Amino acid sequence: MKYLLFICSDGLPVPEAMAVMQRDLPAWIDEMGGRGVRLFGRELELPEAAATVRVREGETLVTDGPFAETKEFVAGLDLLDCADLDEAIEVAAKSPVSRYHPMEIRPFRGELQLGEGASRFARDDDSAGTPYLLAMWMSQAPAALLDDEAVKRESDAWRRHVQPSGIHVLGGALGDPETATTLRVRDGETVLSDGPGIDAAEFIAAIEVVSCPGRRQAIELAAAHPIARHHAIEVRPFYSG
């Protein structure tokens, strides 16, 4: 079963924490990759690099900055393929990041769509374009929109439109907030709580990852997505070292 692991943060880690994570992460990545439970993961640019896109009555509205006005933000994500939630929790708890940042585990609502650019993205190969996360923020009630057959067809058509060019990396709807588990490791003890890792009235209900030449094209792709007519899509680049 596919799970998305959101790394949550409220700012840059202190130097001591950064040193520990940089030291211990490679071993965790090698172990989980070898087990086949971690497919890939990437770090995001800071929220200041984001743009929020809405389409209302045919007009594209773009504001600079992230959608959620909270001190917490998604700093990165990992894609896990685990037998069940217990295994996903075990994998996340072993990450050195969990000692310093909350990690939200959320299952995908249905099938995860992988595009031609997924293998490059997994290798941190950004030669074909800059990868962007399109995070679709919704309030509690309208999440049922993701189950609407017309919206599903439009979303599939959007993916088919961008797939031939290699722009589409991956995408899919996520489980409701009730399916989320947030994990922290403190003094060697794994602490679990129900619900998302970011305290906000809205939540990320679906994601798409695209790889394109620049910010303008990523915003255009977000505006063309059917969800933009109903909710907000935050566009943020992944970090390229």
Secondary structure, DSSP 4 states (H G I P E B T S, - for coil): -EEEEEEEESSPPPHHHHHHHHHHHHHHHHHHHHHT-EEEEEEBPPGGG-EEEEEETTEEEEEES-SS-SS-EEEEEEEEE-SSHHHHHHHHHHSGGGGTS-EEEEEBSSPPEE-TTHHHHHTT--TT-EEEEEEEEE-SGGGGGGG-HHHHHHHHHHHHHHGGGT-EEEEEEBPPGGG-EEEEEETTEEEEEES-SS--SSEEEEEEEEEESSHHHHHHHHHHSGGGGTSEEEEEEBP--
